[in-house]
Amino acid sequence: MQSSNFHDKMTQPTIGGFTRQEALELGQVANYAYTDIDANQTCNPMNQALYNPVCTGWLLNQFRTPIGSVHVHSRGSHIKLAYKGTDTLTDLATDFTFLPTWGSATHLPQDTTVHRGFMAAFDSTWVSVEPYLLAIAEAQKIAMSDMTFDITGHSLGAAQATIAMLLLATNHNVPASQLRLATFGSPRVFNAAGNRHWTRLGLDARTLRVAEEGVDPVTMVGPGFIGYKHVVPAVTVALPSHTAPHVLPGYLDAFENLPQPSYVHSNRLGFRRALWHYAIVVPSRLFSRT
């Protein structure tokens, strides 16, 4: 992503608690979540094009299961959580396990329903991430509610990042002022009750959801006809001519060049189009990997 003229653009106004620069930086963190940290533990100062937390003084840990992966970046009491998106057939099956499960079974508010597959992927790593975060807090003699969290993800990772935001606010009493969420190409995650909790807790003012206007059907997964809703309206971006829909680097390029970020209504895409995308486009990209 070219950023030589970035500082010449509007960077100071905020949306969802982020300046444009901060959102782009967290987008790079989301992109890095697709990598294996075991192969990226050294800093190469000559390669400034690739984000590497090691170069910026962050401690990085990765938690992986067969159905989920998250990078935890920590520096003092500041935490960044970055959830990996869909890039395997197992992830694809998770996306389509969309029947709802109740919050009483997921440690979320009892009247909240959540996409079953997204919740399973999140829970698979949270069982390790939560004690890791508690240990960081204990080492600094603070509570988790005293920590600051920047949370991000793309696609399936965006859905898990959204769950993490609500869980930290409800289960660990982290105030909205210490939480920020930036997602790219996020599906729907919660029902209307979950969204009401989101607003009641003030999380809507701390959320940036970026979606490609009219071309990313992944944003319609978690079908509306069974009650799923986006937690906030989207900042919409145009699909760059050089990339396919839903690709994270395309999202970041488009957001960087967006003249004036502003909230608009969600994409006008049908669930059938989302099914077509998952049936044709995603498998073709998976099988083309070498």
Solvent accessible surface area in square Angstrom, and as a share of the most:
residue,aa,sasa,rsa
1,M,92,0.41
2,Q,153,0.68
3,S,58,0.37
4,S,115,0.74
5,N,74,0.38
6,F,10,0.04
7,H,134,0.60
8,D,126,0.66
9,K,52,0.22
10,M,58,0.26
11,T,18,0.11
12,Q,140,0.62
13,P,75,0.47
14,T,86,0.50
15,I,27,0.13
16,G,8,0.07
17,G,21,0.20
18,F,1,0.01
19,T,23,0.13
20,R,9,0.03
21,Q,61,0.27
22,E,62,0.28
23,A,1,0.00
24,L,10,0.05
25,E,91,0.41
26,L,6,0.03
27,G,0,0.00
28,Q,40,0.18
29,V,1,0.01
30,A,1,0.00
31,N,51,0.26
32,Y,15,0.06
33,A,1,0.01
34,Y,63,0.24
35,T,50,0.29
36,D,60,0.31
37,I,11,0.06
38,D,100,0.52
39,A,85,0.66
40,N,45,0.23
41,Q,88,0.39
42,T,113,0.66
43,C,55,0.33
44,N,82,0.42
45,P,88,0.55
46,M,174,0.78
47,N,59,0.30
48,Q,146,0.65
49,A,92,0.71
50,L,124,0.62
51,Y,53,0.20
52,N,24,0.12
53,P,0,0.00
54,V,51,0.30
55,C,58,0.35
56,T,71,0.42
57,G,55,0.53
58,W,19,0.07
59,L,116,0.58
60,L,17,0.08
61,N,51,0.26
62,Q,28,0.12
63,F,33,0.14
64,R,137,0.50
65,T,46,0.26
66,P,123,0.77
67,I,54,0.28
68,G,6,0.06
69,S,6,0.04
70,V,0,0.00
71,H,0,0.00
72,V,0,0.00
73,H,0,0.00
74,S,8,0.05
75,R,119,0.43
76,G,48,0.46
77,S,41,0.27
78,H,54,0.24
79,I,0,0.00
80,K,29,0.12
81,L,0,0.00
82,A,0,0.00
83,Y,1,0.00
84,K,32,0.14
85,G,0,0.00
86,T,24,0.14
87,D,26,0.14
88,T,61,0.36
89,L,94,0.47
90,T,64,0.37
91,D,6,0.03
92,L,24,0.12
93,A,64,0.49
94,T,11,0.07
95,D,1,0.01
96,F,74,0.31
97,T,60,0.35
98,F,46,0.19
99,L,114,0.57
100,P,46,0.29
101,T,18,0.11
102,W,146,0.51
103,G,0,0.00
104,S,77,0.50
105,A,78,0.61
106,T,4,0.03
107,H,125,0.56
108,L,8,0.04
109,P,23,0.15
110,Q,142,0.63
111,D,69,0.36
112,T,0,0.00
113,T,13,0.08
114,V,0,0.00
115,H,0,0.00
116,R,109,0.40
117,G,4,0.03
118,F,0,0.00
119,M,4,0.02
120,A,47,0.36
121,A,0,0.00
122,F,0,0.00
123,D,52,0.27
124,S,28,0.18
125,T,1,0.01
126,W,14,0.05
127,V,110,0.63
128,S,48,0.31
129,V,0,0.00
130,E,48,0.21
131,P,69,0.43
132,Y,47,0.18
133,L,0,0.00
134,L,80,0.40
135,A,55,0.43
136,I,25,0.13
137,A,2,0.02
138,E,133,0.60
139,A,84,0.65
140,Q,68,0.30
141,K,184,0.78
142,I,55,0.28
143,A,53,0.41
144,M,6,0.03
145,S,34,0.22
146,D,80,0.41
147,M,0,0.00
148,T,52,0.30
149,F,0,0.00
150,D,5,0.03
151,I,0,0.00
152,T,0,0.00
153,G,0,0.00
154,H,9,0.04
155,S,2,0.01
156,L,3,0.01
157,G,0,0.00
158,A,0,0.00
159,A,0,0.00
160,Q,0,0.00
161,A,0,0.00
162,T,4,0.02
163,I,0,0.00
164,A,0,0.00
165,M,0,0.00
166,L,0,0.00
167,L,2,0.01
168,L,0,0.00
169,A,9,0.07
170,T,39,0.23
171,N,67,0.34
172,H,33,0.15
173,N,112,0.57
174,V,3,0.02
175,P,57,0.36
176,A,22,0.17
177,S,82,0.53
178,Q,46,0.20
179,L,0,0.00
180,R,40,0.15
181,L,0,0.00
182,A,0,0.00
183,T,2,0.01
184,F,0,0.00
185,G,0,0.00
186,S,3,0.02
187,P,2,0.02
188,R,31,0.11
189,V,4,0.02
190,F,0,0.00
191,N,25,0.13
192,A,34,0.26
193,A,7,0.06
194,G,0,0.00
195,N,20,0.10
196,R,155,0.56
197,H,33,0.15
198,W,0,0.00
199,T,78,0.45
200,R,157,0.57
201,L,48,0.24
202,G,27,0.26
203,L,0,0.00
204,D,49,0.26
205,A,68,0.53
206,R,60,0.22
207,T,1,0.00
208,L,0,0.00
209,R,4,0.01
210,V,0,0.00
211,A,0,0.00
212,E,0,0.00
213,E,94,0.42
214,G,26,0.25
215,V,38,0.22
216,D,0,0.00
217,P,4,0.02
218,V,1,0.00
219,T,1,0.00
220,M,20,0.09
221,V,5,0.03
222,G,0,0.00
223,P,0,0.00
224,G,37,0.36
225,F,144,0.60
226,I,64,0.33
227,G,29,0.28
228,Y,4,0.01
229,K,101,0.43
230,H,22,0.10
231,V,19,0.11
232,V,9,0.05
233,P,62,0.39
234,A,0,0.00
235,V,0,0.00
236,T,22,0.13
237,V,1,0.01
238,A,73,0.56
239,L,58,0.29
240,P,21,0.13
241,S,124,0.80
242,H,128,0.57
243,T,29,0.17
244,A,44,0.34
245,P,38,0.24
246,H,8,0.03
247,V,39,0.23
248,L,5,0.02
249,P,68,0.43
250,G,0,0.00
251,Y,0,0.00
252,L,2,0.01
253,D,29,0.15
254,A,13,0.10
255,F,1,0.00
256,E,3,0.02
257,N,96,0.49
258,L,28,0.14
259,P,116,0.73
260,Q,111,0.49
261,P,15,0.10
262,S,56,0.36
263,Y,87,0.33
264,V,64,0.37
265,H,165,0.74
266,S,38,0.24
267,N,13,0.07
268,R,206,0.75
269,L,13,0.07
270,G,40,0.39
271,F,41,0.17
272,R,207,0.76
273,R,110,0.40
274,A,1,0.00
275,L,68,0.34
276,W,139,0.49
277,H,3,0.01
278,Y,5,0.02
279,A,67,0.52
280,I,98,0.50
281,V,29,0.16
282,V,11,0.07
283,P,25,0.16
284,S,64,0.41
285,R,79,0.29
286,L,23,0.11
287,F,149,0.62
288,S,78,0.50
289,R,149,0.54
290,T,185,1.07
